[in-house]
Amino acid sequence: LVTGRLKIMPYDTHQPPLPPAIRALGDLGDARARAVLRDALVSGRRTEDTEIVDNCAIALAMFGDTDVLPVLRDASRRRPTACDYDIYWGPDALAICRALAHLGNPGIEALLVILDEDTMRPAAAEALGTTTSPKALPTLLSLLDDNDAAVRVGAIKGLGHLGNPNAL
């Protein structure tokens, strides 16, 4: 069982990286993983391992754990704008925003803040389309006129995720 191995698996550059395994636990949705993820999050905070903390927060968000909202917002502020993915296993913008979308109203409010102030605006627009929020359609439609082409593309993707005929 993966959850048992996560506790004992050392984080070593010669071993497969832990963050993808952590995120897989959230994707699987097995309730047994929740306690392991919480323990890993606490341990990551204690050792200041932001990659582990951020990825645990994303995985816990898949369970609807709103306690991770501040961690996800911190991750969105800390995320590098450009990085070498061979050495950086931190979450990408879309993963952070999709995790926020899983958190319901508090996460949606965080996405709306990101849309106003953040470099992750394209990812926030796309993730907003995966929600059932009544704010999604008018917000995404307004983003079609944004000055940033990447934001417009994110809004189009978000509208595609909504699948709402009123978006046409």
GROMACS elastic network, one bead per residue, 0.5 to 0.9 nm:
[ bonds ]
;  ai    aj funct       b0    kb
    1     4     6  0.56863   500
    1     5     6  0.68539   500
    2     5     6  0.51586   500
    2     6     6  0.62683   500
    2    21     6  0.81043   500
    2    25     6  0.77967   500
    2    33     6  0.84795   500
    3     6     6  0.53036   500
    3     7     6  0.71184   500
    3    22     6  0.89208   500
    3    25     6  0.74773   500
    3    32     6  0.73135   500
    3    33     6  0.56128   500
    3    34     6  0.89880   500
    3    36     6  0.63902   500
    3    37     6  0.84313   500
    4     7     6  0.58943   500
    4     8     6  0.73396   500
    4     9     6  0.89544   500
    4    33     6  0.88080   500
    4    36     6  0.80121   500
    5     8     6  0.54421   500
    5     9     6  0.56928   500
    6     9     6  0.52709   500
    6    10     6  0.83528   500
    6    18     6  0.78156   500
    6    21     6  0.79374   500
    6    22     6  0.77793   500
    6    36     6  0.74842   500
    6    37     6  0.86864   500
    6    40     6  0.82636   500
    7    10     6  0.83315   500
    7    36     6  0.70103   500
    7    39     6  0.83584   500
    7    40     6  0.74523   500
    9    12     6  0.87975   500
    9    15     6  0.88248   500
    9    18     6  0.80879   500
   10    15     6  0.78824   500
   10    18     6  0.84363   500
   11    14     6  0.86069   500
   11    15     6  0.70366   500
   11    16     6  0.83174   500
   11    17     6  0.68622   500
   11    18     6  0.65599   500
   12    15     6  0.52232   500
   12    16     6  0.77783   500
   12    17     6  0.74595   500
   12    18     6  0.88788   500
   13    16     6  0.73982   500
   13    17     6  0.72391   500
   14    17     6  0.85274   500
   15    18     6  0.84516   500
   16    20     6  0.87808   500
   16    21     6  0.88201   500
   17    20     6  0.66260   500
   17    21     6  0.74821   500
   17    89     6  0.76836   500
   18    21     6  0.52050   500
   18    22     6  0.61059   500
   18    23     6  0.87217   500
   18    52     6  0.75315   500
   18    89     6  0.86737   500
   19    23     6  0.61641   500
   19    24     6  0.85234   500
   19    51     6  0.69408   500
   19    52     6  0.61229   500
   19    54     6  0.87843   500
   19    55     6  0.58514   500
   19    56     6  0.79347   500
   19    89     6  0.63849   500
   19    90     6  0.73896   500
   19    91     6  0.84364   500
   20    23     6  0.51438   500
   20    24     6  0.61294   500
   20    25     6  0.87907   500
   20    55     6  0.80586   500
   20    89     6  0.78820   500
   21    25     6  0.64611   500
   22    25     6  0.52892   500
   22    26     6  0.68951   500
   22    27     6  0.89846   500
   22    37     6  0.73546   500
   22    40     6  0.89587   500
   22    52     6  0.79492   500
   22    55     6  0.63915   500
   22    56     6  0.61930   500
   22    58     6  0.88701   500
   22    59     6  0.66972   500
   23    26     6  0.52351   500
   23    27     6  0.63462   500
   23    28     6  0.87571   500
   23    55     6  0.60530   500
   23    56     6  0.69540   500
   23    58     6  0.68988   500
   23    59     6  0.51167   500
   23    60     6  0.88274   500
   24    28     6  0.60875   500
   24    29     6  0.86762   500
   24    59     6  0.75523   500
   25    28     6  0.51914   500
   25    29     6  0.64987   500
   25    30     6  0.71463   500
   25    33     6  0.61874   500
   25    34     6  0.83542   500
   25    37     6  0.80969   500
   25    59     6  0.65826   500
   25    60     6  0.88586   500
   26    29     6  0.52562   500
   26    30     6  0.76026   500
   26    33     6  0.75216   500
   26    34     6  0.80322   500
   26    37     6  0.84537   500
   26    56     6  0.81433   500
   26    58     6  0.74057   500
   26    60     6  0.61216   500
   26    61     6  0.77122   500
   26    62     6  0.55655   500
   26    63     6  0.70535   500
   27    30     6  0.84270   500
   27    59     6  0.68898   500
   27    62     6  0.67947   500
   28    31     6  0.89912   500
   28    33     6  0.87499   500
   29    32     6  0.86024   500
   29    33     6  0.75343   500
   29    34     6  0.84167   500
   29    59     6  0.86480   500
   29    62     6  0.71141   500
   29    63     6  0.67213   500
   30    33     6  0.56398   500
   30    34     6  0.75151   500
   31    34     6  0.55083   500
   31    35     6  0.80561   500
   31    63     6  0.81992   500
   32    35     6  0.65060   500
   32    36     6  0.74182   500
   33    36     6  0.52062   500
   33    37     6  0.60511   500
   33    38     6  0.86286   500
   33    60     6  0.89980   500
   34    37     6  0.51275   500
   34    38     6  0.61975   500
   34    39     6  0.86510   500
   34    59     6  0.85388   500
   34    60     6  0.67320   500
   34    63     6  0.77585   500
   35    38     6  0.50849   500
   35    39     6  0.61614   500
   35    40     6  0.85750   500
   36    39     6  0.51019   500
   36    40     6  0.61316   500
   36    41     6  0.85588   500
   37    40     6  0.50104   500
   37    41     6  0.60481   500
   37    42     6  0.86317   500
   37    56     6  0.56804   500
   37    57     6  0.81674   500
   37    59     6  0.74671   500
   37    60     6  0.68661   500
   38    41     6  0.50161   500
   38    42     6  0.62664   500
   38    43     6  0.85758   500
   38    56     6  0.72711   500
   38    57     6  0.84429   500
   38    60     6  0.76618   500
   39    42     6  0.51928   500
   39    43     6  0.60996   500
   39    44     6  0.84834   500
   40    44     6  0.58878   500
   40    45     6  0.84779   500
   40    52     6  0.72560   500
   40    53     6  0.74015   500
   40    56     6  0.69371   500
   41    44     6  0.50458   500
   41    45     6  0.61900   500
   41    46     6  0.86292   500
   41    52     6  0.67052   500
   41    54     6  0.80600   500
   41    55     6  0.84499   500
   41    56     6  0.55989   500
   41    57     6  0.71602   500
   42    45     6  0.51236   500
   42    46     6  0.62313   500
   42    47     6  0.87865   500
   42    53     6  0.76740   500
   43    46     6  0.50332   500
   43    47     6  0.63162   500
   43    48     6  0.83408   500
   43    49     6  0.83456   500
   43    52     6  0.86908   500
   43    53     6  0.82530   500
   44    47     6  0.51914   500
   44    48     6  0.56483   500
   44    50     6  0.67128   500
   44    51     6  0.80766   500
   44    52     6  0.56145   500
   44    53     6  0.52388   500
   44    54     6  0.89662   500
   44    56     6  0.88378   500
   45    49     6  0.62855   500
   45    50     6  0.72006   500
   45    52     6  0.83734   500
   45    53     6  0.62954   500
   46    49     6  0.78461   500
   47    50     6  0.86682   500
   48    51     6  0.88527   500
   48    52     6  0.88070   500
   48    53     6  0.80927   500
   49    52     6  0.56079   500
   49    53     6  0.63297   500
   49    54     6  0.87094   500
   50    54     6  0.57849   500
   50    55     6  0.83057   500
   50    75     6  0.81238   500
   50    90     6  0.77732   500
   51    54     6  0.53182   500
   51    55     6  0.61323   500
   51    56     6  0.84807   500
   51    88     6  0.82189   500
   51    89     6  0.64868   500
   51    91     6  0.75629   500
   52    55     6  0.52913   500
   52    56     6  0.59831   500
   52    57     6  0.85184   500
   52    89     6  0.89088   500
   52    90     6  0.78952   500
   53    56     6  0.51879   500
   53    57     6  0.61592   500
   53    58     6  0.87478   500
   53    71     6  0.77454   500
   53    75     6  0.88740   500
   54    57     6  0.51223   500
   54    58     6  0.63579   500
   54    59     6  0.87544   500
   54    71     6  0.67386   500
   54    72     6  0.66476   500
   54    74     6  0.85213   500
   54    75     6  0.60404   500
   54    90     6  0.69305   500
   54    91     6  0.68706   500
   54    96     6  0.84920   500
   55    58     6  0.50573   500
   55    59     6  0.62048   500
   55    60     6  0.85680   500
   55    89     6  0.88437   500
   55    90     6  0.69380   500
   55    91     6  0.63927   500
   55    96     6  0.88393   500
   56    59     6  0.50387   500
   56    60     6  0.60266   500
   56    61     6  0.84781   500
   56    68     6  0.88265   500
   57    60     6  0.50771   500
   57    61     6  0.60680   500
   57    62     6  0.88263   500
   57    65     6  0.85476   500
   57    67     6  0.87773   500
   57    68     6  0.53983   500
   57    69     6  0.79309   500
   57    71     6  0.64793   500
   57    72     6  0.64530   500
   57    96     6  0.89247   500
   57    99     6  0.82621   500
   58    61     6  0.50991   500
   58    62     6  0.67348   500
   58    68     6  0.79258   500
   58    71     6  0.89572   500
   58    72     6  0.71719   500
   58    91     6  0.82242   500
   58    95     6  0.72979   500
   58    96     6  0.64805   500
   58    98     6  0.84943   500
   58    99     6  0.53802   500
   58   100     6  0.81234   500
   59    62     6  0.53752   500
   59    63     6  0.72984   500
   59    99     6  0.77384   500
   60    63     6  0.52455   500
   60    64     6  0.68009   500
   60    65     6  0.56658   500
   60    66     6  0.84787   500
   60    67     6  0.88724   500
   60    68     6  0.71655   500
   60    99     6  0.85244   500
   61    65     6  0.50600   500
   61    66     6  0.67565   500
   61    67     6  0.85571   500
   61    68     6  0.67268   500
   61    69     6  0.80420   500
   61    72     6  0.89621   500
   61    99     6  0.54142   500
   61   100     6  0.70591   500
   61   101     6  0.87505   500
   61   102     6  0.62114   500
   61   103     6  0.62716   500
   62    65     6  0.73861   500
   62    99     6  0.64318   500
   62   102     6  0.61248   500
   62   103     6  0.78919   500
   63    66     6  0.88858   500
   63   102     6  0.80846   500
   63   103     6  0.85366   500
   64    67     6  0.88967   500
   64    99     6  0.88154   500
   64   102     6  0.61368   500
   64   103     6  0.52320   500
   64   104     6  0.78668   500
   65    68     6  0.62546   500
   65    69     6  0.81302   500
   65   102     6  0.88988   500
   65   103     6  0.69524   500
   66    69     6  0.54806   500
   66    70     6  0.87161   500
   66   100     6  0.88812   500
   66   103     6  0.58784   500
   66   104     6  0.85320   500
   66   106     6  0.75990   500
   66   107     6  0.79713   500
   67    70     6  0.72916   500
   67    71     6  0.82613   500
   68    71     6  0.51702   500
   68    72     6  0.62664   500
   68    73     6  0.87667   500
   69    72     6  0.51711   500
   69    73     6  0.62975   500
   69    74     6  0.86777   500
   69   100     6  0.71445   500
   69   103     6  0.78855   500
   69   106     6  0.77357   500
   69   107     6  0.69409   500
   69   110     6  0.83411   500
   70    73     6  0.50781   500
   70    74     6  0.61545   500
   70    75     6  0.85484   500
   71    74     6  0.50617   500
   71    75     6  0.61409   500
   71    76     6  0.86898   500
   72    76     6  0.62022   500
   72    77     6  0.87225   500
   72    96     6  0.64133   500
   72    97     6  0.84263   500
   72    99     6  0.79554   500
   72   100     6  0.72636   500
   73    76     6  0.50509   500
   73    77     6  0.64386   500
   73    78     6  0.87116   500
   73    96     6  0.83725   500
   73   100     6  0.86750   500
   73   110     6  0.75655   500
   73   114     6  0.89877   500
   74    77     6  0.51670   500
   74    78     6  0.61411   500
   74    79     6  0.85321   500
   75    78     6  0.50223   500
   75    79     6  0.58007   500
   75    90     6  0.86817   500
   75    91     6  0.80139   500
   75    96     6  0.74825   500
   76    79     6  0.54337   500
   76    80     6  0.89130   500
   76    91     6  0.89661   500
   76    92     6  0.87788   500
   76    93     6  0.69614   500
   76    96     6  0.68011   500
   76    97     6  0.83194   500
   76   114     6  0.86159   500
   76   118     6  0.83485   500
   76   119     6  0.88288   500
   76   120     6  0.74959   500
   77    80     6  0.84729   500
   77   118     6  0.80610   500
   77   119     6  0.88104   500
   79    82     6  0.87416   500
   79    90     6  0.75155   500
   79    91     6  0.76087   500
   79    92     6  0.73870   500
   79    93     6  0.75096   500
   80    83     6  0.62316   500
   80    90     6  0.89026   500
   80    92     6  0.87767   500
   81   119     6  0.79890   500
   81   120     6  0.89893   500
   83    86     6  0.86814   500
   83    87     6  0.82265   500
   83    88     6  0.67799   500
   84    87     6  0.58045   500
   84    88     6  0.60690   500
   85    89     6  0.63731   500
   85    90     6  0.85449   500
   86    89     6  0.76485   500
   88    91     6  0.87063   500
   89    92     6  0.86357   500
   91    94     6  0.81129   500
   91    95     6  0.60201   500
   91    96     6  0.64728   500
   92    95     6  0.54133   500
   92    96     6  0.64656   500
   92    97     6  0.88093   500
   93    96     6  0.52392   500
   93    97     6  0.61864   500
   93    98     6  0.85720   500
   93   120     6  0.59558   500
   93   121     6  0.89404   500
   93   122     6  0.87442   500
   93   123     6  0.59168   500
   93   124     6  0.79812   500
   94    97     6  0.50565   500
   94    98     6  0.59219   500
   94    99     6  0.84028   500
   94   120     6  0.80153   500
   94   122     6  0.84221   500
   94   124     6  0.71257   500
   94   126     6  0.78685   500
   94   127     6  0.70383   500
   95    98     6  0.51806   500
   95    99     6  0.61220   500
   95   100     6  0.86496   500
   95   123     6  0.84027   500
   95   127     6  0.88048   500
   96    99     6  0.51665   500
   96   100     6  0.63431   500
   96   101     6  0.87904   500
   96   123     6  0.85330   500
   96   124     6  0.87168   500
   97   101     6  0.62345   500
   97   102     6  0.88137   500
   97   107     6  0.84747   500
   97   110     6  0.88640   500
   97   111     6  0.68367   500
   97   114     6  0.89809   500
   97   120     6  0.82525   500
   97   123     6  0.62617   500
   97   124     6  0.54025   500
   97   125     6  0.86770   500
   97   126     6  0.83418   500
   97   127     6  0.56752   500
   97   128     6  0.80361   500
   98   102     6  0.64803   500
   98   123     6  0.82089   500
   98   124     6  0.78341   500
   98   126     6  0.83842   500
   98   127     6  0.50644   500
   98   128     6  0.79369   500
   98   130     6  0.77300   500
   99   102     6  0.52079   500
   99   103     6  0.69307   500
   99   107     6  0.79806   500
   99   127     6  0.85276   500
  100   103     6  0.53663   500
  100   104     6  0.76941   500
  100   106     6  0.80128   500
  100   108     6  0.66836   500
  100   109     6  0.89827   500
  100   110     6  0.71508   500
  100   111     6  0.69458   500
  100   124     6  0.89344   500
  100   127     6  0.81633   500
  101   104     6  0.61633   500
  101   105     6  0.82976   500
  101   106     6  0.87416   500
  101   107     6  0.53977   500
  101   108     6  0.57532   500
  101   110     6  0.87887   500
  101   111     6  0.74601   500
  101   124     6  0.87616   500
  101   127     6  0.61858   500
  101   128     6  0.64226   500
  101   129     6  0.87644   500
  101   130     6  0.69152   500
  101   131     6  0.60499   500
  102   107     6  0.69725   500
  102   108     6  0.84895   500
  102   130     6  0.85853   500
  102   131     6  0.76008   500
  103   106     6  0.63133   500
  103   108     6  0.73792   500
  104   107     6  0.54429   500
  104   108     6  0.60639   500
  104   109     6  0.86815   500
  104   131     6  0.77049   500
  104   132     6  0.86298   500
  104   133     6  0.82143   500
  105   109     6  0.60714   500
  105   110     6  0.85602   500
  105   133     6  0.77696   500
  106   109     6  0.52010   500
  106   110     6  0.63677   500
  106   111     6  0.88123   500
  107   111     6  0.62568   500
  107   112     6  0.87072   500
  108   112     6  0.62668   500
  108   113     6  0.86906   500
  108   128     6  0.70230   500
  108   131     6  0.78590   500
  108   133     6  0.75842   500
  108   135     6  0.87882   500
  108   136     6  0.88157   500
  109   112     6  0.50668   500
  109   113     6  0.63619   500
  109   114     6  0.87249   500
  110   113     6  0.50627   500
  110   114     6  0.62578   500
  110   115     6  0.86730   500
  111   115     6  0.61801   500
  111   116     6  0.87811   500
  111   121     6  0.84731   500
  111   124     6  0.55510   500
  111   125     6  0.78202   500
  111   127     6  0.80454   500
  111   128     6  0.69268   500
  112   116     6  0.65422   500
  112   117     6  0.89674   500
  112   124     6  0.76834   500
  112   125     6  0.85817   500
  112   128     6  0.83273   500
  112   139     6  0.85700   500
  113   116     6  0.51802   500
  113   117     6  0.63271   500
  113   118     6  0.77351   500
  114   117     6  0.52864   500
  114   119     6  0.77423   500
  114   120     6  0.66404   500
  114   121     6  0.60473   500
  114   124     6  0.65789   500
  115   118     6  0.62381   500
  115   119     6  0.84401   500
  115   120     6  0.74923   500
  115   122     6  0.79723   500
  115   123     6  0.89857   500
  115   124     6  0.62482   500
  115   125     6  0.69949   500
  115   151     6  0.88920   500
  116   121     6  0.76472   500
  117   120     6  0.86289   500
  117   121     6  0.78303   500
  118   121     6  0.58094   500
  119   122     6  0.80048   500
  120   123     6  0.54927   500
  120   124     6  0.61510   500
  120   125     6  0.87347   500
  120   151     6  0.89189   500
  121   125     6  0.61158   500
  121   126     6  0.86936   500
  121   150     6  0.82352   500
  121   151     6  0.59967   500
  121   154     6  0.78791   500
  122   125     6  0.51950   500
  122   126     6  0.63911   500
  122   127     6  0.87068   500
  122   148     6  0.87807   500
  122   149     6  0.88658   500
  122   150     6  0.56533   500
  122   152     6  0.73499   500
  122   153     6  0.70666   500
  122   155     6  0.70760   500
  123   126     6  0.51730   500
  123   127     6  0.60889   500
  123   128     6  0.84944   500
  123   150     6  0.89771   500
  123   151     6  0.79256   500
  123   154     6  0.61429   500
  123   155     6  0.88056   500
  124   127     6  0.51028   500
  124   128     6  0.59804   500
  124   129     6  0.87795   500
  124   151     6  0.87365   500
  124   154     6  0.76060   500
  124   155     6  0.86902   500
  124   158     6  0.87941   500
  125   128     6  0.51729   500
  125   129     6  0.67644   500
  125   136     6  0.86700   500
  125   139     6  0.84297   500
  125   140     6  0.66061   500
  125   143     6  0.80014   500
  125   151     6  0.69012   500
  125   152     6  0.84261   500
  125   153     6  0.86698   500
  125   154     6  0.51441   500
  125   155     6  0.50222   500
  125   156     6  0.83837   500
  125   157     6  0.79156   500
  125   158     6  0.58682   500
  125   159     6  0.87822   500
  126   129     6  0.54584   500
  126   130     6  0.73110   500
  126   140     6  0.86125   500
  126   151     6  0.87171   500
  126   153     6  0.83022   500
  126   155     6  0.57218   500
  126   156     6  0.75262   500
  126   157     6  0.53975   500
  126   159     6  0.76553   500
  126   160     6  0.87488   500
  126   161     6  0.77339   500
  127   130     6  0.53394   500
  127   131     6  0.73152   500
  127   154     6  0.83611   500
  127   157     6  0.86808   500
  127   158     6  0.63166   500
  127   161     6  0.84735   500
  128   131     6  0.55846   500
  128   132     6  0.85210   500
  128   133     6  0.80519   500
  128   135     6  0.88347   500
  128   136     6  0.59207   500
  128   137     6  0.88543   500
  128   139     6  0.87934   500
  128   140     6  0.79203   500
  128   155     6  0.85252   500
  128   158     6  0.62065   500
  128   159     6  0.87182   500
  128   161     6  0.87584   500
  128   162     6  0.85947   500
  129   132     6  0.77872   500
  129   133     6  0.85765   500
  129   136     6  0.61787   500
  129   137     6  0.77116   500
  129   140     6  0.76815   500
  129   155     6  0.78333   500
  129   157     6  0.74788   500
  129   159     6  0.56477   500
  129   160     6  0.73309   500
  129   161     6  0.51712   500
  129   163     6  0.85990   500
  130   133     6  0.88951   500
  130   136     6  0.87683   500
  130   158     6  0.67940   500
  130   159     6  0.87400   500
  130   161     6  0.55876   500
  130   162     6  0.61212   500
  131   134     6  0.87707   500
  131   136     6  0.72363   500
  131   161     6  0.86212   500
  131   162     6  0.74661   500
  132   135     6  0.85200   500
  132   136     6  0.73571   500
  132   162     6  0.77858   500
  133   136     6  0.54198   500
  133   137     6  0.81161   500
  134   137     6  0.66112   500
  134   138     6  0.79646   500
  135   138     6  0.59610   500
  135   139     6  0.60631   500
  135   140     6  0.85163   500
  136   139     6  0.52931   500
  136   140     6  0.59454   500
  136   141     6  0.84565   500
  136   158     6  0.84913   500
  136   159     6  0.84404   500
  136   162     6  0.81889   500
  137   140     6  0.52740   500
  137   141     6  0.60532   500
  137   142     6  0.85921   500
  137   158     6  0.88573   500
  137   159     6  0.71734   500
  137   162     6  0.77819   500
  137   164     6  0.80451   500
  137   166     6  0.82210   500
  137   167     6  0.69088   500
  138   141     6  0.51054   500
  138   142     6  0.61531   500
  138   143     6  0.86739   500
  138   167     6  0.87945   500
  139   142     6  0.52267   500
  139   143     6  0.63494   500
  139   155     6  0.86127   500
  140   143     6  0.50259   500
  140   144     6  0.67188   500
  140   152     6  0.86153   500
  140   154     6  0.86635   500
  140   155     6  0.51425   500
  140   156     6  0.76065   500
  140   158     6  0.69729   500
  140   159     6  0.66141   500
  140   167     6  0.88114   500
  141   144     6  0.54508   500
  141   145     6  0.79329   500
  141   155     6  0.72574   500
  141   156     6  0.84507   500
  141   159     6  0.78850   500
  141   167     6  0.72245   500
  142   145     6  0.60367   500
  142   146     6  0.74383   500
  142   155     6  0.86938   500
  143   147     6  0.87375   500
  143   151     6  0.68644   500
  143   152     6  0.59191   500
  143   154     6  0.86821   500
  143   155     6  0.60083   500
  143   156     6  0.87259   500
  144   147     6  0.88419   500
  144   149     6  0.88776   500
  144   151     6  0.77948   500
  144   153     6  0.80137   500
  144   155     6  0.62847   500
  144   156     6  0.72705   500
  145   148     6  0.86215   500
  145   152     6  0.69776   500
  146   149     6  0.71817   500
  146   151     6  0.66354   500
  146   152     6  0.60893   500
  147   150     6  0.89526   500
  147   151     6  0.79627   500
  147   152     6  0.79893   500
  148   151     6  0.53272   500
  148   152     6  0.65194   500
  148   153     6  0.89014   500
  149   152     6  0.50116   500
  149   153     6  0.62683   500
  149   154     6  0.86428   500
  150   153     6  0.50578   500
  150   154     6  0.61759   500
  150   155     6  0.85969   500
  151   155     6  0.61024   500
  151   156     6  0.85956   500
  152   155     6  0.50150   500
  152   156     6  0.62301   500
  152   157     6  0.86830   500
  153   156     6  0.50440   500
  153   157     6  0.62342   500
  153   158     6  0.85134   500
  154   157     6  0.50917   500
  154   158     6  0.60284   500
  154   159     6  0.85603   500
  155   159     6  0.60565   500
  155   160     6  0.85085   500
  156   159     6  0.50756   500
  156   160     6  0.62269   500
  156   161     6  0.87362   500
  157   161     6  0.63336   500
  157   162     6  0.87670   500
  158   161     6  0.50498   500
  158   162     6  0.63146   500
  158   163     6  0.89053   500
  159   162     6  0.50316   500
  159   163     6  0.65509   500
  159   164     6  0.73829   500
  159   167     6  0.65121   500
  159   168     6  0.89510   500
  160   163     6  0.54088   500
  160   164     6  0.79522   500
  160   167     6  0.85093   500
  161   164     6  0.84060   500
  162   165     6  0.88354   500
  162   167     6  0.83556   500
  163   166     6  0.87637   500
  163   167     6  0.78131   500
  164   167     6  0.56069   500
  164   168     6  0.79394   500
  165   168     6  0.57541   500
